[in-house]
Amino acid sequence: MIIIPVKDGESIDRALKRYKRKYEKTGVVKELRNRQKFTKPSVIKREALQKAIYVQKLRQAEENN
């Protein structure tokens, strides 16, 4: 459970914003979306490899400039 201490004189909107940020950082929604469908391990590896290649190309392009 996420606990957000509300300070004296703090508006509810501000406390709600802090709650939403903390909730987002926990990754609950992301985990739920991942659990809705099954992704084969080979697909996960392939996507990770493609991402690594993309990042490497970006870094090389940055070094050349």
Rosetta blueprint (number, residue, H / E / L):
1 M L
2 I L
3 I L
4 I L
5 P L
6 V L
7 K L
8 D L
9 G L
10 E L
11 S L
12 I H
13 D H
14 R H
15 A H
16 L H
17 K H
18 R H
19 Y H
20 K H
21 R H
22 K H
23 Y H
24 E H
25 K H
26 T H
27 G L
28 V H
29 V H
30 K H
31 E H
32 L H
33 R H
34 N H
35 R H
36 Q H
37 K L
38 F L
39 T L
40 K L
41 P H
42 S H
43 V H
44 I H
45 K H
46 R H
47 E H
48 A H
49 L H
50 Q H
51 K H
52 A H
53 I H
54 Y H
55 V H
56 Q H
57 K H
58 L H
59 R H
60 Q H
61 A H
62 E H
63 E H
64 N H
65 N L
